[in-house]
């Protein structure tokens, strides 16, 4: 005896096959979040639609610079996108380039190369800018890198989320950083997730929830 549990209504309805690959550094990984979710899992958990079949890979690595991200776009990310209909890249480069001594010019070029490579392959991109670190001197420099990211994205009509401007003056963010020794915790990652969800994410993913 066999049983068929297939819901014919759902089976007959077309579903969008969407694969999202996330690349970035420690903040994209979610380092320091006691719930081990970071902002990426929070955002993906809120990305729902009846016609959506979502496959997501967070390939972010602690310490990854934009140079490493460009390399991963052409290697690991390609393997994950293979066989999927809608392919999407979420790129979140943090302060790693500043700490590694990578110039703004090279930073711009690396980001542009990653976005141009994916665009040429028919892959949509979404960029989340760096978040404040709590170190005023570093954040002054990092703000210039964030502005460079915004400009590169604007020229390519790629959605960009500015995290520096709203979070740098937000008291709860700095309280969270202080408790986490320079890394956001549960509240901080929740703030980044809110910024992403409310700055173009739903349009990028083609969902209303």
C-alpha positions as semicolon CSV with decimal commas, in nm:
position;residue;x (nm);y (nm);z (nm)
1;X;0,000;0,000;0,000
2;X;0,134;0,346;-0,088
3;X;0,023;0,693;0,001
4;X;0,053;1,007;-0,208
5;X;0,092;1,315;0,011
6;X;0,140;1,555;-0,280
7;X;-0,067;1,872;-0,259
8;X;-0,182;1,905;-0,619
9;X;-0,253;2,275;-0,575
10;X;0,107;2,345;-0,474
11;X;0,250;2,098;-0,723
12;X;0,068;2,263;-1,014
13;X;0,170;2,614;-0,913
14;X;0,490;2,738;-1,079
15;X;0,768;2,815;-0,832
16;X;1,064;3,046;-0,881
17;X;1,397;2,867;-0,841
18;X;1,616;3,131;-0,675
19;X;1,973;3,077;-0,554
20;X;2,139;3,344;-0,339
21;X;2,512;3,345;-0,265
22;X;2,646;3,576;0,008
23;X;3,011;3,687;0,006
24;X;3,188;3,909;0,257
25;X;3,385;3,924;0,580
26;X;3,324;3,880;0,953
27;X;3,004;4,086;0,975
28;X;2,852;3,891;0,686
29;X;2,952;3,569;0,866
30;X;2,770;3,685;1,178
31;X;3,069;3,661;1,413
32;X;2,975;3,754;1,768
33;X;2,603;3,682;1,745
34;X;2,506;3,466;2,044
35;X;2,223;3,317;1,836
36;X;2,461;3,238;1,548
37;X;2,228;3,403;1,299
38;X;2,397;3,727;1,201
39;X;2,206;3,959;0,970
40;X;2,211;3,720;0,675
41;X;2,002;3,445;0,837
42;X;1,761;3,704;0,979
43;X;1,706;3,855;0,635
44;X;1,667;3,521;0,458
45;X;1,425;3,405;0,726
46;X;1,203;3,702;0,642
47;X;1,219;3,637;0,267
48;X;0,906;3,437;0,196
49;X;0,660;3,398;-0,088
50;X;0,426;3,118;-0,196
51;X;0,596;3,092;-0,535
52;X;0,954;3,106;-0,402
53;X;1,188;2,809;-0,374
54;X;1,494;2,965;-0,216
55;X;1,840;2,810;-0,194
56;X;2,092;3,022;-0,004
57;X;2,464;2,985;0,061
58;X;2,652;3,210;0,301
59;X;3,010;3,182;0,172
60;X;3,139;3,477;0,375
61;X;3,475;3,418;0,544
62;X;3,623;3,606;0,840
63;X;3,899;3,831;0,709
64;X;3,799;3,819;0,342
65;X;3,898;4,130;0,147
66;X;3,742;4,236;-0,182
67;X;4,029;4,060;-0,360
68;X;3,921;3,732;-0,200
69;X;3,559;3,808;-0,282
70;X;3,640;3,854;-0,652
71;X;3,814;3,516;-0,647
72;X;3,516;3,345;-0,480
73;X;3,275;3,495;-0,733
74;X;3,459;3,307;-1,005
75;X;3,501;2,980;-0,816
76;X;3,286;2,877;-0,518
77;X;2,991;3,096;-0,608
78;X;2,972;2,960;-0,963
79;X;2,946;2,607;-0,827
80;X;2,650;2,704;-0,608
81;X;2,463;2,888;-0,883
82;X;2,495;2,602;-1,128
83;X;2,160;2,459;-1,234
84;X;1,947;2,737;-1,081
85;X;1,719;2,963;-1,281
86;X;1,745;3,291;-1,087
87;X;2,094;3,354;-0,956
88;X;2,170;3,633;-0,713
89;X;2,481;3,768;-0,537
90;X;2,481;3,954;-0,207
91;X;2,816;4,123;-0,148
92;X;2,902;4,268;0,193
93;X;3,261;4,392;0,214
94;X;3,345;4,522;0,561
95;X;3,655;4,688;0,709
96;X;3,891;4,412;0,594
97;X;4,024;4,613;0,299
98;X;4,114;4,908;0,522
99;X;4,291;4,683;0,769
100;X;4,475;4,505;0,487
101;X;4,596;4,834;0,339
102;X;4,398;4,799;0,018
103;X;4,354;5,144;-0,137
104;X;4,015;5,292;-0,220
105;X;4,104;5,278;-0,590
106;X;4,176;4,904;-0,569
107;X;3,870;4,856;-0,348
108;X;3,655;5,020;-0,616
109;X;3,814;4,812;-0,890
110;X;3,764;4,484;-0,703
111;X;3,399;4,563;-0,634
112;X;3,344;4,672;-0,994
113;X;3,505;4,352;-1,124
114;X;3,283;4,135;-0,904
115;X;2,967;4,318;-1,013
116;X;3,061;4,326;-1,381
117;X;3,148;3,955;-1,381
118;X;2,813;3,860;-1,234
119;X;2,618;4,101;-1,455
120;X;2,780;3,954;-1,767
121;X;2,663;3,610;-1,653
122;X;2,305;3,727;-1,594
123;X;2,338;3,728;-1,216
124;X;2,171;4,005;-1,014
125;X;2,371;4,171;-0,738
126;X;2,290;4,347;-0,411
127;X;2,555;4,524;-0,201
128;X;2,545;4,584;0,174
129;X;2,790;4,852;0,282
130;X;3,027;4,828;0,579
131;X;2,899;4,892;0,930
132;X;3,070;5,116;1,187
133;X;3,334;4,954;1,405
134;X;3,321;5,197;1,697
135;X;3,677;5,314;1,625
136;X;3,629;5,676;1,517
137;X;3,954;5,698;1,321
138;X;3,885;5,373;1,137
139;X;3,523;5,467;1,077
140;X;3,624;5,799;0,920
141;X;3,831;5,603;0,668
142;X;3,569;5,332;0,630
143;X;3,306;5,594;0,546
144;X;3,507;5,689;0,237
145;X;3,515;5,324;0,132
146;X;3,138;5,303;0,183
147;X;3,093;5,610;-0,038
148;X;3,307;5,445;-0,304
149;X;3,089;5,134;-0,289
150;X;2,776;5,345;-0,324
151;X;2,920;5,518;-0,630
152;X;3,025;5,192;-0,798
153;X;2,676;5,050;-0,738
154;X;2,501;5,365;-0,858
155;X;2,690;5,356;-1,187
156;X;2,570;4,999;-1,240
157;X;2,219;5,042;-1,100
158;X;2,294;4,783;-0,832
159;X;2,103;4,821;-0,501
160;X;2,325;4,948;-0,219
161;X;2,246;4,959;0,154
162;X;2,422;5,232;0,351
163;X;2,491;5,104;0,702
164;X;2,752;5,363;0,803
165;X;2,535;5,675;0,805
166;X;2,241;5,551;1,016
167;X;2,433;5,322;1,250
168;X;2,727;5,550;1,325
169;X;2,500;5,785;1,517
170;X;2,274;5,517;1,666
171;X;2,331;5,468;2,038
172;X;2,203;5,108;2,053
173;X;2,455;5,007;1,786
174;X;2,746;5,143;1,988
175;X;2,615;4,983;2,306
176;X;2,607;4,650;2,126
177;X;2,959;4,699;1,988
178;X;3,094;4,778;2,334
179;X;2,941;4,460;2,476
180;X;3,082;4,256;2,188
181;X;3,433;4,404;2,192
182;X;3,394;4,570;1,854
183;X;3,157;4,321;1,692
184;X;2,778;4,349;1,687
185;X;2,567;4,110;1,887
186;X;2,206;4,008;1,860
187;X;2,073;4,365;1,862
188;X;2,337;4,493;1,621
189;X;2,281;4,223;1,363
190;X;1,909;4,284;1,396
191;X;1,967;4,649;1,305
192;X;2,163;4,557;0,992
193;X;1,890;4,310;0,895
194;X;1,628;4,585;0,934
195;X;1,827;4,819;0,710
196;X;1,864;4,551;0,443
197;X;1,498;4,448;0,451
198;X;1,383;4,810;0,425
199;X;1,623;4,929;0,156
200;X;1,547;4,743;-0,162
201;X;1,575;4,379;-0,055
202;X;1,215;4,278;-0,129
203;X;1,228;4,431;-0,477
204;X;1,561;4,259;-0,538
205;X;1,414;3,924;-0,439
206;X;1,077;3,982;-0,601
207;X;0,878;3,924;-0,281
208;X;0,626;4,131;-0,088
209;X;0,670;3,985;0,265
